[in-house]
Amino acid sequence: MESKKHIILTVDCVVFDKQGRLLLIRRGKPPFKGQYTLPGGMVDYGETTEQAAIRC
């Protein structure tokens, strides 16, 4: 049986407030649970990267 490859596309967002501070979140799941990261996530099928970034 032939295995199929799937592409998983993700987005990360760089967000600054009016004072120039960078928005970070704490990871809730392994790996790296509890560590800081940029907000982001996976792009859903049929969704643009822009739509995914707004959703995240």
N, C-alpha and C positions, 0 to 999 in steps of 0.2 A: 504494500500500500504506500502510495506517495504522500509524504507529509507536505502540508501547505505552510508557507511562511506568511506571517501577518505582521504588518507594520503598525507599531503603536506610536502615535504622535502625541507629544505633550507640549504644554505651554507653561512658561513661568512669567510672572509679571514683576516689573520693577516700578514701585509706586512711592512717590515722595509727597509729603504734606507741604503746606505753605512755608514751614520753617526749614524745609530741606531734609527732614528726617526720613529715613528709609523704613518702609513697612516690612516687618518680618513676622512670621508665624511660627509656632512650635509644632513640630510634627507629632501627630497623634498615634501613628502606627509605625511598627518596625518596617524597614530598618531606620535607624537613627531617631527612634521615638524620643521626644522631649528636646531635641535639638532644634535650633532656629534654621529657617529656610525661607526662600521667597514663596509667596502664594502662587499656586498654579495647579495643574491637574491634566488629566487626559482629555484629548479632543474626541468628542463623540462622532460616530459615523454620520456623515452628512452635514456636520457642523464646520464652520470656518474657524481658523485659529483666532480671529478677532472675536467671534462669538464665544469661544471657549474662555478667552482671557477675561471678557466681561463677566461671564458666569462665575469664574473663579474668584 
